[in-house]
Amino acid sequence: MDHVYQLSDDDAGRSGKILKILFFLFQDAAPCQESRMNFHLRSNRSGARLLAIFLLGFAGSLPLRADETQAVLQSDHALLLAFKNSDKPALAPLLDSSATLISSKGVRLTREQVLDDLPAVANSDVETEARVYGESAIVRANHERMNVLRVWVRRGTAWRLIHYQEVLQVLKSEPSPADPGTVDCENPCKTIPFHPETQYEREAIASWQGVMKAMAENDADAYAPLIADEFTATDTHHDHPHAKPERIAQIRKQKLAGTRSVPPALLSAQMFDFGGTVMMIAREQRQNAKAFWNTRMWVRRDGRWQMLFSFNTRIE
Protein backbone atom coordinates (compact mmCIF):
# COMPACT_ATOMS: atom_id res chain seq x y z
CA MET A 1 0.00 0.00 0.00
CA ASP A 2 1.28 3.50 -0.81
CA HIS A 3 2.36 5.75 2.05
CA VAL A 4 0.38 8.99 2.15
CA TYR A 5 1.62 11.99 4.09
CA GLN A 6 -0.90 14.45 5.47
CA LEU A 7 -0.94 18.23 5.72
CA SER A 8 2.33 20.05 5.30
CA ASP A 9 3.64 22.13 8.21
CA ASP A 10 2.57 25.34 6.46
CA ASP A 11 -0.98 24.11 5.76
CA ALA A 12 -1.42 22.73 9.25
CA GLY A 13 -0.18 26.02 10.72
CA ARG A 14 -2.57 28.09 8.64
CA SER A 15 -5.50 25.85 9.57
CA GLY A 16 -4.57 26.16 13.25
CA LYS A 17 -4.49 29.94 13.01
CA ILE A 18 -7.94 29.96 11.41
CA LEU A 19 -9.35 27.84 14.23
CA LYS A 20 -7.88 30.23 16.79
CA ILE A 21 -9.47 33.20 15.01
CA LEU A 22 -12.82 31.46 15.02
CA PHE A 23 -12.52 30.70 18.73
CA PHE A 24 -11.87 34.31 19.67
CA LEU A 25 -14.56 35.62 17.35
CA PHE A 26 -17.22 33.45 18.91
CA GLN A 27 -15.85 34.09 22.37
CA ASP A 28 -16.34 37.80 21.79
CA ALA A 29 -19.87 37.15 20.54
CA ALA A 30 -20.75 34.71 23.35
CA PRO A 31 -23.85 35.27 25.51
CA CYS A 32 -23.47 37.83 28.27
CA GLN A 33 -25.72 39.68 30.66
CA GLU A 34 -29.24 40.24 29.33
CA SER A 35 -28.90 43.95 29.86
CA ARG A 36 -26.28 44.00 27.15
CA MET A 37 -28.28 41.93 24.66
CA ASN A 38 -28.83 44.88 22.40
CA PHE A 39 -28.42 45.77 18.78
CA HIS A 40 -24.65 46.08 19.09
CA LEU A 41 -24.27 42.52 20.38
CA ARG A 42 -26.53 41.14 17.69
CA SER A 43 -24.50 43.08 15.13
CA ASN A 44 -21.24 41.69 16.54
CA ARG A 45 -22.62 38.14 16.40
CA SER A 46 -23.78 38.57 12.82
CA GLY A 47 -20.43 39.98 11.79
CA ALA A 48 -18.59 37.17 13.56
CA ARG A 49 -20.76 34.56 11.86
CA LEU A 50 -20.24 36.07 8.43
CA LEU A 51 -16.50 36.24 8.94
CA ALA A 52 -16.53 32.69 10.31
CA ILE A 53 -18.30 31.45 7.18
CA PHE A 54 -15.68 33.19 5.04
CA LEU A 55 -12.77 31.78 7.03
CA LEU A 56 -14.22 28.27 6.99
CA GLY A 57 -14.65 28.54 3.24
CA PHE A 58 -11.07 29.72 2.94
CA ALA A 59 -9.88 26.84 5.12
CA GLY A 60 -11.71 24.41 2.89
CA SER A 61 -9.90 25.82 -0.11
CA LEU A 62 -6.45 25.24 1.40
CA PRO A 63 -4.58 22.49 -0.46
CA LEU A 64 -4.70 19.32 1.62
CA ARG A 65 -1.48 17.32 1.65
CA ALA A 66 -3.36 14.02 1.49
CA ASP A 67 -5.37 15.14 -1.57
CA GLU A 68 -2.24 16.35 -3.36
CA THR A 69 -0.36 13.18 -2.48
CA GLN A 70 -3.17 11.04 -3.89
CA ALA A 71 -3.09 13.08 -7.10
CA VAL A 72 0.66 12.52 -7.39
CA LEU A 73 0.29 8.80 -6.74
CA GLN A 74 -2.44 8.53 -9.36
CA SER A 75 -0.17 10.18 -11.93
CA ASP A 76 2.70 7.97 -10.80
CA HIS A 77 0.57 4.85 -11.25
CA ALA A 78 -0.50 5.98 -14.71
CA LEU A 79 3.15 6.59 -15.62
CA LEU A 80 4.22 3.10 -14.59
CA LEU A 81 1.27 1.55 -16.40
CA ALA A 82 2.18 3.45 -19.58
CA PHE A 83 5.76 2.17 -19.37
CA LYS A 84 4.54 -1.38 -18.72
CA ASN A 85 2.20 -1.31 -21.72
CA SER A 86 4.66 0.60 -23.95
CA ASP A 87 1.88 3.15 -24.38
CA LYS A 88 3.60 6.26 -25.75
CA PRO A 89 0.39 8.30 -26.25
CA ALA A 90 -0.50 7.76 -22.57
CA LEU A 91 3.06 8.43 -21.40
CA ALA A 92 3.72 11.64 -23.34
CA PRO A 93 1.38 13.99 -21.38
CA LEU A 94 2.80 12.66 -18.09
CA LEU A 95 6.35 13.74 -18.96
CA ASP A 96 7.39 17.33 -18.38
CA SER A 97 9.09 19.10 -21.27
CA SER A 98 12.32 19.07 -19.22
CA ALA A 99 11.99 15.45 -18.09
CA THR A 100 15.15 13.38 -17.74
CA LEU A 101 15.77 9.71 -16.95
CA ILE A 102 18.98 8.29 -15.46
CA SER A 103 19.40 4.51 -15.43
CA SER A 104 21.32 2.50 -12.83
CA LYS A 105 24.26 2.48 -15.28
CA GLY A 106 24.34 6.27 -15.38
CA VAL A 107 22.80 6.62 -18.85
CA ARG A 108 20.91 9.92 -19.03
CA LEU A 109 17.99 10.29 -21.44
CA THR A 110 15.94 13.31 -22.43
CA ARG A 111 12.16 13.30 -22.84
CA GLU A 112 12.51 12.87 -26.58
CA GLN A 113 14.90 9.95 -26.21
CA VAL A 114 12.59 8.24 -23.73
CA LEU A 115 9.60 8.52 -26.05
CA ASP A 116 11.64 7.44 -29.05
CA ASP A 117 12.69 4.15 -27.44
CA LEU A 118 10.92 3.37 -24.17
CA PRO A 119 13.41 2.09 -21.57
CA ALA A 120 12.64 -0.44 -18.86
CA VAL A 121 11.97 1.09 -15.46
CA ALA A 122 12.91 -0.54 -12.17
CA ASN A 123 10.78 -1.29 -9.12
CA SER A 124 7.52 -0.59 -10.92
CA ASP A 125 5.66 -3.06 -8.71
CA VAL A 126 7.03 -2.20 -5.26
CA GLU A 127 5.58 -0.14 -2.44
CA THR A 128 6.06 3.59 -2.88
CA GLU A 129 6.49 6.53 -0.54
CA ALA A 130 5.43 10.01 -1.58
CA ARG A 131 5.92 13.49 -0.15
CA VAL A 132 4.54 16.72 -1.56
CA TYR A 133 6.44 19.98 -1.21
CA GLY A 134 4.28 22.74 -2.65
CA GLU A 135 4.60 22.58 -6.44
CA SER A 136 6.88 19.52 -6.42
CA ALA A 137 6.69 15.99 -5.09
CA ILE A 138 9.09 13.13 -4.39
CA VAL A 139 8.15 9.50 -4.96
CA ARG A 140 10.48 6.70 -3.88
CA ALA A 141 10.30 3.02 -4.77
CA ASN A 142 13.10 1.05 -3.10
CA HIS A 143 13.63 -2.70 -3.00
CA GLU A 144 16.77 -4.35 -1.67
CA ARG A 145 19.76 -2.76 -3.46
CA MET A 146 17.72 -0.99 -6.16
CA ASN A 147 16.54 2.52 -5.30
CA VAL A 148 14.26 4.55 -7.57
CA LEU A 149 13.52 8.26 -7.35
CA ARG A 150 10.72 9.98 -9.27
CA VAL A 151 10.35 13.75 -8.96
CA TRP A 152 7.06 15.35 -10.00
CA VAL A 153 6.21 18.98 -10.67
CA ARG A 154 2.77 20.56 -10.81
CA ARG A 155 1.99 22.33 -14.07
CA GLY A 156 -1.39 24.03 -13.68
CA THR A 157 -3.68 21.34 -12.30
CA ALA A 158 -1.64 18.40 -13.64
CA TRP A 159 1.36 16.61 -12.15
CA ARG A 160 4.17 15.77 -14.55
CA LEU A 161 7.33 13.74 -14.11
CA ILE A 162 10.43 15.91 -14.37
CA HIS A 163 13.08 13.46 -13.18
CA TYR A 164 13.52 9.70 -12.87
CA GLN A 165 16.67 8.10 -11.48
CA GLU A 166 17.90 4.68 -10.42
CA VAL A 167 20.66 3.79 -7.97
CA LEU A 168 21.84 0.20 -7.66
CA GLN A 169 23.86 0.06 -4.48
CA VAL A 170 26.92 -2.14 -4.02
CA LEU A 171 26.90 -5.30 -1.90
CA LYS A 172 29.54 -3.86 0.43
CA SER A 173 30.22 -0.16 0.97
CA GLU A 174 33.34 1.18 -0.70
CA PRO A 175 35.71 3.32 1.40
CA SER A 176 35.32 7.05 0.84
CA PRO A 177 38.40 8.95 -0.32
CA ALA A 178 39.93 10.60 2.72
CA ASP A 179 42.79 13.02 3.31
CA PRO A 180 44.75 13.71 6.51
CA GLY A 181 43.93 17.40 6.19
CA THR A 182 46.12 18.95 3.50
CA VAL A 183 43.69 19.34 0.60
CA ASP A 184 41.88 22.66 0.26
CA CYS A 185 38.31 22.35 -0.99
CA GLU A 186 38.16 24.86 -3.83
CA ASN A 187 35.52 23.17 -6.04
CA PRO A 188 32.77 22.92 -4.85
CA CYS A 189 33.30 24.64 -1.46
CA LYS A 190 34.35 28.03 -2.84
CA THR A 191 33.90 28.20 -6.61
CA ILE A 192 32.00 26.11 -9.15
CA PRO A 193 31.85 26.08 -12.98
CA PHE A 194 28.14 26.87 -12.98
CA HIS A 195 26.03 30.02 -12.68
CA PRO A 196 22.55 29.60 -11.15
CA GLU A 197 19.90 31.75 -12.80
CA THR A 198 17.33 32.58 -10.10
CA GLN A 199 17.66 33.97 -6.59
CA TYR A 200 16.38 30.74 -5.06
CA GLU A 201 18.87 28.72 -7.11
CA ARG A 202 21.69 30.93 -5.87
CA GLU A 203 20.53 30.52 -2.28
CA ALA A 204 20.29 26.72 -2.68
CA ILE A 205 23.82 26.63 -4.15
CA ALA A 206 25.10 28.66 -1.19
CA SER A 207 23.45 26.19 1.18
CA TRP A 208 24.96 23.24 -0.71
CA GLN A 209 28.42 24.80 -0.59
CA GLY A 210 27.92 25.22 3.14
CA VAL A 211 27.23 21.48 3.38
CA MET A 212 30.30 20.61 1.31
CA LYS A 213 32.48 22.89 3.42
CA ALA A 214 31.09 21.42 6.64
CA MET A 215 31.81 17.89 5.41
CA ALA A 216 35.32 18.84 4.29
CA GLU A 217 36.06 20.38 7.70
CA ASN A 218 34.22 17.72 9.74
CA ASP A 219 31.93 20.38 11.20
CA ALA A 220 28.78 18.52 12.25
CA ASP A 221 27.32 21.64 13.89
CA ALA A 222 27.49 23.59 10.62
CA TYR A 223 26.20 20.60 8.65
CA ALA A 224 23.08 19.78 10.71
CA PRO A 225 20.94 22.95 10.17
CA LEU A 226 21.44 22.76 6.39
CA ILE A 227 20.00 19.24 6.21
CA ALA A 228 16.28 18.40 6.47
CA ASP A 229 15.25 15.89 9.12
CA GLU A 230 13.83 13.58 6.43
CA PHE A 231 17.07 13.70 4.43
CA THR A 232 18.56 10.55 2.92
CA ALA A 233 21.75 10.06 0.92
CA THR A 234 21.59 7.22 -1.60
CA ASP A 235 24.89 6.43 -3.33
CA THR A 236 26.04 3.74 -5.73
CA HIS A 237 29.17 3.16 -3.61
CA HIS A 238 27.28 2.50 -0.35
CA ASP A 239 25.29 -0.62 0.55
CA HIS A 240 22.32 1.26 2.02
CA PRO A 241 20.88 4.80 2.12
CA HIS A 242 22.11 7.03 4.93
CA ALA A 243 19.81 9.22 7.00
CA LYS A 244 20.75 12.54 8.60
CA PRO A 245 21.82 11.06 11.98
CA GLU A 246 24.14 8.60 10.22
CA ARG A 247 25.76 11.37 8.21
CA ILE A 248 26.35 13.42 11.35
CA ALA A 249 27.83 10.38 13.11
CA GLN A 250 30.19 9.80 10.15
CA ILE A 251 31.39 13.42 10.28
CA ARG A 252 32.08 13.21 14.00
CA LYS A 253 33.85 9.87 13.61
CA GLN A 254 36.16 11.31 10.95
CA LYS A 255 36.92 14.31 13.15
CA LEU A 256 37.97 12.02 15.99
CA ALA A 257 40.11 9.98 13.59
CA GLY A 258 41.78 13.11 12.23
CA THR A 259 40.76 12.46 8.62
CA ARG A 260 38.72 14.52 6.18
CA SER A 261 36.37 13.69 3.33
CA VAL A 262 37.31 15.08 -0.05
CA PRO A 263 34.15 16.52 -1.69
CA PRO A 264 33.83 15.63 -5.38
CA ALA A 265 34.39 18.40 -7.88
CA LEU A 266 31.39 19.73 -9.80
CA LEU A 267 31.76 19.23 -13.56
CA SER A 268 28.38 20.53 -14.76
CA ALA A 269 24.86 21.11 -13.47
CA GLN A 270 21.26 21.82 -14.37
CA MET A 271 18.89 23.46 -11.89
CA PHE A 272 15.11 23.73 -11.58
CA ASP A 273 13.40 26.37 -9.43
CA PHE A 274 9.96 25.13 -8.31
CA GLY A 275 9.28 28.00 -5.92
CA GLY A 276 9.45 26.43 -2.48
CA THR A 277 11.93 23.80 -3.65
CA VAL A 278 14.96 23.71 -5.93
CA MET A 279 16.44 20.67 -7.68
CA MET A 280 19.91 20.24 -9.14
CA ILE A 281 21.12 17.43 -11.39
CA ALA A 282 24.90 17.58 -11.16
CA ARG A 283 27.72 15.69 -12.83
CA GLU A 284 30.53 15.26 -10.33
CA GLN A 285 33.79 13.36 -10.07
CA ARG A 286 36.23 12.42 -7.36
CA GLN A 287 39.94 12.27 -8.09
CA ASN A 288 40.95 9.01 -9.83
CA ALA A 289 37.33 7.77 -9.89
CA LYS A 290 34.45 7.51 -12.32
CA ALA A 291 32.10 10.46 -12.75
CA PHE A 292 28.55 10.23 -11.43
CA TRP A 293 25.18 11.95 -11.53
CA ASN A 294 24.10 13.41 -8.20
CA THR A 295 20.57 14.79 -7.94
CA ARG A 296 19.74 16.94 -4.93
CA MET A 297 16.69 18.86 -3.82
CA TRP A 298 16.30 21.63 -1.27
CA VAL A 299 13.24 22.97 0.52
CA ARG A 300 12.92 26.49 1.92
CA ARG A 301 12.07 26.41 5.62
CA ASP A 302 12.23 29.24 8.15
CA GLY A 303 14.19 31.43 5.77
CA ARG A 304 16.87 28.88 4.94
CA TRP A 305 17.37 26.11 2.41
CA GLN A 306 17.66 22.53 3.64
CA MET A 307 18.73 19.56 1.55
CA LEU A 308 16.03 16.89 1.20
CA PHE A 309 18.05 14.19 -0.51
CA SER A 310 21.21 13.31 -2.39
CA PHE A 311 20.79 10.62 -5.07
CA ASN A 312 24.05 9.46 -6.62
CA THR A 313 24.39 7.20 -9.69
CA ARG A 314 27.83 6.23 -10.95
CA ILE A 315 28.38 6.51 -14.71
CA GLU A 316 29.61 3.08 -15.80
C-alpha positions in Angstrom: 0.0 0.0 0.0 1.3 3.5 -0.8 2.4 5.7 2.0 0.4 9.0 2.2 1.6 12.0 4.1 -0.9 14.4 5.5 -0.9 18.2 5.7 2.3 20.1 5.3 3.6 22.1 8.2 2.6 25.3 6.5 -1.0 24.1 5.8 -1.4 22.7 9.2 -0.2 26.0 10.7 -2.6 28.1 8.6 -5.5 25.9 9.6 -4.6 26.2 13.2 -4.5 29.9 13.0 -7.9 30.0 11.4 -9.4 27.8 14.2 -7.9 30.2 16.8 -9.5 33.2 15.0 -12.8 31.5 15.0 -12.5 30.7 18.7 -11.9 34.3 19.7 -14.6 35.6 17.4 -17.2 33.4 18.9 -15.9 34.1 22.4 -16.3 37.8 21.8 -19.9 37.2 20.5 -20.8 34.7 23.4 -23.9 35.3 25.5 -23.5 37.8 28.3 -25.7 39.7 30.7 -29.2 40.2 29.3 -28.9 43.9 29.9 -26.3 44.0 27.2 -28.3 41.9 24.7 -28.8 44.9 22.4 -28.4 45.8 18.8 -24.6 46.1 19.1 -24.3 42.5 20.4 -26.5 41.1 17.7 -24.5 43.1 15.1 -21.2 41.7 16.5 -22.6 38.1 16.4 -23.8 38.6 12.8 -20.4 40.0 11.8 -18.6 37.2 13.6 -20.8 34.6 11.9 -20.2 36.1 8.4 -16.5 36.2 8.9 -16.5 32.7 10.3 -18.3 31.4 7.2 -15.7 33.2 5.0 -12.8 31.8 7.0 -14.2 28.3 7.0 -14.7 28.5 3.2 -11.1 29.7 2.9 -9.9 26.8 5.1 -11.7 24.4 2.9 -9.9 25.8 -0.1 -6.4 25.2 1.4 -4.6 22.5 -0.5 -4.7 19.3 1.6 -1.5 17.3 1.6 -3.4 14.0 1.5 -5.4 15.1 -1.6 -2.2 16.3 -3.4 -0.4 13.2 -2.5 -3.2 11.0 -3.9 -3.1 13.1 -7.1 0.7 12.5 -7.4 0.3 8.8 -6.7 -2.4 8.5 -9.4 -0.2 10.2 -11.9 2.7 8.0 -10.8 0.6 4.8 -11.2 -0.5 6.0 -14.7 3.1 6.6 -15.6 4.2 3.1 -14.6 1.3 1.6 -16.4 2.2 3.4 -19.6 5.8 2.2 -19.4 4.5 -1.4 -18.7 2.2 -1.3 -21.7 4.7 0.6 -23.9 1.9 3.1 -24.4 3.6 6.3 -25.7 0.4 8.3 -26.2 -0.5 7.8 -22.6 3.1 8.4 -21.4 3.7 11.6 -23.3 1.4 14.0 -21.4 2.8 12.7 -18.1 6.4 13.7 -19.0 7.4 17.3 -18.4 9.1 19.1 -21.3 12.3 19.1 -19.2 12.0 15.5 -18.1 15.1 13.4 -17.7 15.8 9.7 -17.0 19.0 8.3 -15.5 19.4 4.5 -15.4 21.3 2.5 -12.8 24.3 2.5 -15.3 24.3 6.3 -15.4 22.8 6.6 -18.9 20.9 9.9 -19.0 18.0 10.3 -21.4 15.9 13.3 -22.4 12.2 13.3 -22.8 12.5 12.9 -26.6 14.9 9.9 -26.2 12.6 8.2 -23.7 9.6 8.5 -26.0 11.6 7.4 -29.0 12.7 4.2 -27.4 10.9 3.4 -24.2 13.4 2.1 -21.6 12.6 -0.4 -18.9 12.0 1.1 -15.5 12.9 -0.5 -12.2 10.8 -1.3 -9.1 7.5 -0.6 -10.9 5.7 -3.1 -8.7 7.0 -2.2 -5.3 5.6 -0.1 -2.4 6.1 3.6 -2.9 6.5 6.5 -0.5 5.4 10.0 -1.6 5.9 13.5 -0.2 4.5 16.7 -1.6 6.4 20.0 -1.2 4.3 22.7 -2.6 4.6 22.6 -6.4 6.9 19.5 -6.4 6.7 16.0 -5.1 9.1 13.1 -4.4 8.1 9.5 -5.0 10.5 6.7 -3.9 10.3 3.0 -4.8 13.1 1.0 -3.1 13.6 -2.7 -3.0 16.8 -4.4 -1.7 19.8 -2.8 -3.5 17.7 -1.0 -6.2 16.5 2.5 -5.3 14.3 4.5 -7.6 13.5 8.3 -7.4 10.7 10.0 -9.3 10.3 13.7 -9.0 7.1 15.3 -10.0 6.2 19.0 -10.7 2.8 20.6 -10.8 2.0 22.3 -14.1 -1.4 24.0 -13.7 -3.7 21.3 -12.3 -1.6 18.4 -13.6 1.4 16.6 -12.2 4.2 15.8 -14.6 7.3 13.7 -14.1 10.4 15.9 -14.4 13.1 13.5 -13.2 13.5 9.7 -12.9 16.7 8.1 -11.5 17.9 4.7 -10.4 20.7 3.8 -8.0 21.8 0.2 -7.7 23.9 0.1 -4.5 26.9 -2.1 -4.0 26.9 -5.3 -1.9 29.5 -3.9 0.4 30.2 -0.2 1.0 33.3 1.2 -0.7 35.7 3.3 1.4 35.3 7.0 0.8 38.4 9.0 -0.3 39.9 10.6 2.7 42.8 13.0 3.3 44.8 13.7 6.5 43.9 17.4 6.2 46.1 19.0 3.5 43.7 19.3 0.6 41.9 22.7 0.3 38.3 22.3 -1.0 38.2 24.9 -3.8 35.5 23.2 -6.0 32.8 22.9 -4.8 33.3 24.6 -1.5 34.4 28.0 -2.8 33.9 28.2 -6.6 32.0 26.1 -9.1 31.9 26.1 -13.0 28.1 26.9 -13.0 26.0 30.0 -12.7 22.5 29.6 -11.2 19.9 31.8 -12.8 17.3 32.6 -10.1 17.7 34.0 -6.6 16.4 30.7 -5.1 18.9 28.7 -7.1 21.7 30.9 -5.9 20.5 30.5 -2.3 20.3 26.7 -2.7 23.8 26.6 -4.1 25.1 28.7 -1.2 23.4 26.2 1.2 25.0 23.2 -0.7 28.4 24.8 -0.6 27.9 25.2 3.1 27.2 21.5 3.4 30.3 20.6 1.3 32.5 22.9 3.4 31.1 21.4 6.6 31.8 17.9 5.4 35.3 18.8 4.3 36.1 20.4 7.7 34.2 17.7 9.7 31.9 20.4 11.2 28.8 18.5 12.3 27.3 21.6 13.9 27.5 23.6 10.6 26.2 20.6 8.6 23.1 19.8 10.7 20.9 23.0 10.2 21.4 22.8 6.4 20.0 19.2 6.2 16.3 18.4 6.5 15.3 15.9 9.1 13.8 13.6 6.4 17.1 13.7 4.4 18.6 10.5 2.9 21.8 10.1 0.9 21.6 7.2 -1.6 24.9 6.4 -3.3 26.0 3.7 -5.7 29.2 3.2 -3.6 27.3 2.5 -0.3 25.3 -0.6 0.6 22.3 1.3 2.0 20.9 4.8 2.1 22.1 7.0 4.9 19.8 9.2 7.0 20.8 12.5 8.6 21.8 11.1 12.0 24.1 8.6 10.2 25.8 11.4 8.2 26.3 13.4 11.4 27.8 10.4 13.1 30.2 9.8 10.1 31.4 13.4 10.3 32.1 13.2 14.0 33.9 9.9 13.6 36.2 11.3 11.0 36.9 14.3 13.2 38.0 12.0 16.0 40.1 10.0 13.6 41.8 13.1 12.2 40.8 12.5 8.6 38.7 14.5 6.2 36.4 13.7 3.3 37.3 15.1 0.0 34.1 16.5 -1.7 33.8 15.6 -5.4 34.4 18.4 -7.9 31.4 19.7 -9.8 31.8 19.2 -13.6 28.4 20.5 -14.8 24.9 21.1 -13.5 21.3 21.8 -14.4 18.9 23.5 -11.9 15.1 23.7 -11.6 13.4 26.4 -9.4 10.0 25.1 -8.3 9.3 28.0 -5.9 9.4 26.4 -2.5 11.9 23.8 -3.7 15.0 23.7 -5.9 16.4 20.7 -7.7 19.9 20.2 -9.1 21.1 17.4 -11.4 24.9 17.6 -11.2 27.7 15.7 -12.8 30.5 15.3 -10.3 33.8 13.4 -10.1 36.2 12.4 -7.4 39.9 12.3 -8.1 40.9 9.0 -9.8 37.3 7.8 -9.9 34.4 7.5 -12.3 32.1 10.5 -12.7 28.5 10.2 -11.4 25.2 11.9 -11.5 24.1 13.4 -8.2 20.6 14.8 -7.9 19.7 16.9 -4.9 16.7 18.9 -3.8 16.3 21.6 -1.3 13.2 23.0 0.5 12.9 26.5 1.9 12.1 26.4 5.6 12.2 29.2 8.2 14.2 31.4 5.8 16.9 28.9 4.9 17.4 26.1 2.4 17.7 22.5 3.6 18.7 19.6 1.5 16.0 16.9 1.2 18.1 14.2 -0.5 21.2 13.3 -2.4 20.8 10.6 -5.1 24.1 9.5 -6.6 24.4 7.2 -9.7 27.8 6.2 -11.0 28.4 6.5 -14.7 29.6 3.1 -15.8 
